[in-house]
C-alpha cells in the first residue's frame, strides 16, 4: 500500500472520528483538507515522497467553491426550504388531520394511516425532515396516545413517515445529489416518485396488518363520526390546496414547462399565497420563516464549502482511485459490488448525516457503478432510499431526536427506537424491491423523455 493510500484512509477515518466528537461538520471538512495538504507537503519536501498535493489545491478549492456558489440549480434550495416552512405555518396539515380522522376514524389503525397520508402530502410539499416530524408529532401523537395506541406504534409511525420528505420530490437531497453528479434534477425527481410512494404504501400495508393482528395496539374509538358525503368532501377540500401546489411544482418540471429552479420559485410564491389566503401570514411569521430559511441554507452551503475542499484533497491523494480498486477487487460480480456499496452506506448512516454522505461518498462510488454498466438515475435513487434510513438508525437518528424534543412525557428514546425498528425493516424491503424492479425508477423518466 502506497503512502497516498495510507493518507487517503487516514483522512477518511479522521473525518468519521471527528464527526462523532460533535464538532461542526463544515469546520471538520475544511480543517482536514488544510491539515492533510500540509502533511502531504511535509512528506513531499522533507521526506522525498511524491504525494502530488500542494498549496495550489487551496486556490483550486476557492475556484470550485465559487462554482458551487454561482450554480443555478442550487438556487432552488432556499426556495424549496421557504416553501416547506411557509406551508408548515399555513395550517393546511391541521385541517387535513381533522378531515382524515373523520374519514378513517372507524378503521383499526385509522389514526396511524391518517398520519401516514398527511406525511406523504407533507413530503411532496415541504421536504424538510425536522419540520415534518415535529408537525406530525404535534398533530398526531397526542391524539393517538389519548385513543390508546401503543407508544411504540405511534412514535415509530411519525418518525418513519416524517423522513419521506427527503425522498419524495421536490427533495432537497435529490437537488444536492444532482449537482454533485452533474445530472438533471428532473431525472431524479421522476425516478424517485414511485419509490417514495412505494414506501408510503408499505407503511400503510404494515399498519393495516399489524393493527388487525394486534387489536390492543390501536383500539377503535367507541364514539366516532359516521363517514358520509360531507366527510369525503371535507377531505377533498383539504387536499385540494396542497395537491394544487404539488401539481404546479412537479407538473411544471415533469412537463418541461419550467426548470427545477423556476418551479421552486413557483412553489415558494404559491406557499406564500396559501398562507395569505388562509389568513396565517403576518410580519412576525414571514420574518421567522425567512430567518429559518437563511439558517438552514447557510448550514447546507457551509458543508458544501468544506466538502468541496475535502473532496478535492482526497482526490488529489488518490482516494477515488483507492475506492475504485477496492470495489473492483471484491470477489463479487457487478451486482454484488452495488449491494456492498449500499450496505456500507447503510452502516455509515448510523454515524454520518445524509449531507456528508451525499457530498463525500456518492461522488466517489457513482463513477464505479456507471463503469459497471448500471443506470446512474437508478443507482442514485437507490442510494437516496438507503440514506433515508440514516434518519432512523441510532445513534445519529435525527428524526428520533426531533420527535423526542416535542414528545409528551412517557415517550422516551428507548420507546422511539423500538417503534422505528419495523419501519427500518420496511425501508430495507422497499430498497430490495427497487433494486430488483428497476422499472420503478427508470420507467417514468423514460416515458417523460
N, C-alpha and C positions, 0 to 999 in steps of 0.2 A: 504494500500500500504506500502511495507516494505522500509527500508532505502536504501537497494540496488536498488530497483526500482526507488526511487527518484534520487539517484546518477546517474543511467543509463540515465534517462530522462534529467537531468541537463547537463550531459556530452554531449549528442547529441545536445541539444539546444545551448549549448555554442559553439559547433563546427559550427553550422549554423550561429550563430551570429557573430563569429569571422571571418568567411569566407567573410561575407558581408562588413567587415571593410577594406578588401584589403590586409591583412597580407598574406605572403606566405603560401600556403596550407600545405607544409611539416612541417613548424615550428608550425603551429596551431595544427596539428595532434599529433606531438611528444610532444609539450608542454602540451597539455591537458592530455596526458597519464601520464606524470610525475606529473602534478598538482593533478589529481584525485587519483593517487596512494598515494600521500602524504595525501590528505583529508581522504582516507579510513583508512590509518594507524592512523591518529589522532583520528578518530571516534572509531577505534578499541581499541587503547591503553588508551586514556583519558576518553572516554565516555562508554566504555564497549560493544559497538556493535560488533557483529561478522560479519565483512564485507567479509573477505576471500581474500583480496588483500593486498599484502605487497611488500617489495622491491625485493623479488625474481622474481617478474614479470619483473623487469628490465633485469635480466640475461636471463630470458626466451625470452624477446623481442630480445636481441642480438643474441640468438641462432636461432630464427625464421628469423631474418633479414639475417643472414648468409646463411640459407637455400634458401632464395629468391635470394641472390647474386650468388649462385652456381647452380641455376636452369637452366638446359639445354634448356628448352623450351623458356625461356626469352632471350636467346642469339639471337633468331630470331628478336627481337625488333629493335636493332640498324641496322641490315642488311636490314630489310624492310624499315626503315626510310631512309637509304642511297639510296636504290633502288628508292624510290619515289622522293627524292631530285635530284638525278642524272638524272632521266628521265625528270624532270621539266626543266633541263638545256640543254637537248639534242635537243630541237626544234621540237620534234615529234608533240606536240599539235598544234603548229602554222601551220605545214604542213597539219594536219588533218582539221584545221579550213578553210584553203584556199580551199581544195578539197570538203569538205562537203557543204560549202557555194555555190559553183558552182552547186552541185548536188541538193540542196534543195532551191536554190535561188528563184525559181518561186512559191514555196509553201507558202501560207499565214502562217506566223509564222515560216517560214523555218529557220531563224537565231536562234530563241529560241530552235527549235528542234535540230539544229546543236550543240548548246552549250550543250544540254542535252546528246546527243550521245557522245560527247567528254568527258563530265563529267563522264559518265558510264565507258568509257575506262580508264580515269584517276583514277577512284575509284578502278579499278581492278589492277592498276599498282603502284599508289602512296600510297593511304590510309592515306594521311596527309591532314587534312581539310584546314589548313591555306594555304598550297601550292596550292591546287586545286582551292580554291575560288579566290585567288589572280591571279593565271594564267588565269582562265576563265574570270575574270574581265578585265584583261589587253587585252586579245584576243577578247572577245565578246562584252563587254559593249560599247566601243566607236562605234563599227560597228552597233550595234542595235540602239543606240541613233541617229546616223547620218542618219539611214534609217527611222527614225520617230517612233520607238517603244515607247510605254509608259514607263516612267521611272520605274513605279512600276512593270510592267511585266518583264522588262529586269533585274532589280536588284533582284527581287524575284526568277526568274529562276536561276540565277547564284548562289545565296545563297543556295537554296534548292538542286540543283544538286551537288554543291560542298561538301555537307555533306554526299553523298552516300559513300564516301571513308571510313567512319567509320563503314560501314555495309558490303559492298561487299568485299569478301575475295580477297587477303590476308589482313585482317583487324587487326590493332594494338589492337583495343578494344577487338576483339574476342580472341586474344592471351592472353591478361590480364585476361579476364573472365575465359578462360580455366584453367589458372594457379590458380586462386582463388578457383575454384570449383573442381580442381583435375580431370579434364576430358580431353579427347583427343582433341587437337586443330582441327584435321582433321574433326571430327564430326561437330563442329561448322561451319567450312568453308563450308562443304557440305550443312548443314542446312540453312545457310544464303544466299546461292547463288540465289535461286529462289525468296525469299523475296526482295533481293536487286534489282533484275531485274524487279520484280513486281512494285516496287516504281518508277523505271525509266519509265516503261510502263504507269503508272498512270500519271506521269508528261507530257509525250508526248501526251497522250489522252486529258488531260486537255488543253494543249496548242493548239491542233488542234481545239477543240470545242470552246474555248474562242476566238481564233483569227478569227474563222469563224463567230461567233456571233457579236463580236466587231471588225469590219473591220478596224476601225481607230486605234486600239491598236497595230497592226502590219501590216503596209502597205506593199504591194508587190512592189519591186523596179521596176521602169519604164524600166530600162535597166539591163538586166541580161544575162549571157552567156547561150546559149542553152544546154540542157542536151543531151550529146552524149556519144559514147563509150569511148572517151578519158576521160570524167568526171568520168565515172564509174571505169575505170582502174586507174585513179588518186586516187580515194578513196580506191580502193583495195590495191594499193601500199602503201598508207599512213597508212592503218590499219594493214598491214602485220607485221611490226616490233613490235608494242605493243601487237598484238594478239599472236605473237610467244612467247613473253616474258610471257604473261599471261598463255599460254599453258604449257610452261616449268615449271613455278612455281606451278600453281594449278594442272596441269595434273600430275606432279610427286607426288603430295600429294594425289590426288584422286585415282591414280592407285596403291598407296602403294610403289612406287619406292623410294621415299625419305620422310624423316620426315619433318615437317614444318620448323625446324631449318635448315636442309640441303637445303630445297627448297629456304629458304630466302637467303642463300649463293649463290645459282644459280641465283636468281633474282638480287642480288647486282652486281654480276660479269657480268650478261647479260646487265644490265643498263650501266655499265662501258664500255662494248664493243660497245653498241649502240651509246653512246656519242662519243667514239673514231672514230667509222665508219662514223659518221655524222660530224666529224671534229669540235666538240664542246667541246672536252676535252682539258684542259690546266692545268698547275700547279696552277694558281690562282683559277680556277673553282674547281679543286679537293680539294684544301685547304679550300675553302669556304663551300663546301658540307660536308667535314669531320668535320668542326667546327660546322655547324648547326646540324649534326647528333649527335655529342657529347653533345651539349647543350640540344637538345630535349631528348636524352636518360637520361642524368643526371637529368633533370626536372622530368621525369616519375619515375625514380628509387628513387629520393628523396621523392616523395609522397609515393612510396612503403614502404620506411623505416618508415615514420611517420604513415602510415595506418596500418602497421603490429603491431606497439606498441599500437596504439589507439584501434584496434580490440581486441587485447589480454586483455587489461584492461577492455574494455567494456564487453567482455565475462566473465571476472572474476567477474564483478559486477552483472552478470546475465542478461545483456542486451539482449542476444539471446533468453533466456527463456521468458523474458518480451514480446518481439515481437511475439514469438510463441503463448503465451497465449492470447495476444491482437488480433492476427489474427484469431485464432481458436474460440475466443469468439464472433466474429462478427455474427450477426443474418442472415448469408448467407450460402449457400452451398459452396462446393469446387470451383465452377466456380465463384461465387460472390467474394470469397476471392482473387482469382487470379486477377479479374478485379479491386478490391480495391488496390492491390499491384501495378498494372500498373498505376492506377490513381494517387496514391501517388507519384510514380516515375516520372510521367509526371509533377506534381506540383513541385517536388524537382528540376527538370530540369530548372525551372525558376531561381533558385538561385545557384545551385551547378553544377560543371563541371562533365562530364561523368566519369572522372577518380575517383573522390571521391565517386560517387555513385556506380561504379563498385567494388571498393575495400572495401567499408564500408557496403553499403546496400545489395548488391546482395548476399554475403556470409551469411547474416543473414536471408534472406527470402527464399533462394533456398531450404534449408532443409525442410521448412514447405511445400513448393509446392510439393516436392518429396513425403513427407509423405501423402499428399492428393491424390497421385496416378497419378500425371501428369509426362509427359516425360521431363527430365531435359534439353535436347537439344532444344526441342520446347519452353520451358519457357525462356531459356537463349536468344534465338533468338528474342522472343517477347520483352524481357527486352531490348535487344540491339536496336530494332526498336523504342521502346519508348524513349530510351536515345538519339536517333538521333535528336529528336525534341528539345533537350536542346541546340543545336547549333543555333536554330532559334527563341527561345522564349525569350522575354525580362525579366529582364534587363541584364542577362548574356548570351546573344546570340552571341557566339564568331564569327560565320560566318558573322553576321551583321557587326561587328566591323572590321573584316578582309576586307570586301568589302568597308566599309566606308573609310578605310585607303588609298585605291587606286582609289576610285571612282572620276570621274570628278566633277567639280563644278556644283551645282544644284541637285545632288543626296544626299539628307540629310538622317539622321537616320529615320525620320518620313516616308519618301518615302519608304525606305527599309522595315520598319516594315509593312507598308500596302502591300508591294509587297510579303512578305513571308507568310502573313496570309492564302491565299488559299492553299499554299503548306503545311502548318502545318495541315490544314484540310485534305489534301490528304494523309499525312503521318498517320493521325489517321484512315482514311478509310483503308489504307493498313494494319495498325495494326489490325483492326477489321477483315479484310479478312483472315489474317494469324491466328488470334485467332480461327475463326470458321472453316477454311480449314487447319487443322493441317498437312495435307499431303504435303502442300507447303514446310514445314520444314522437316518432317520425311521421305518423300519418297526417296529422293536422298541418305541419309545415309544408309537407309535400302537396297537399290539396290547395293550400293558400298560394303557393308559387307555381 
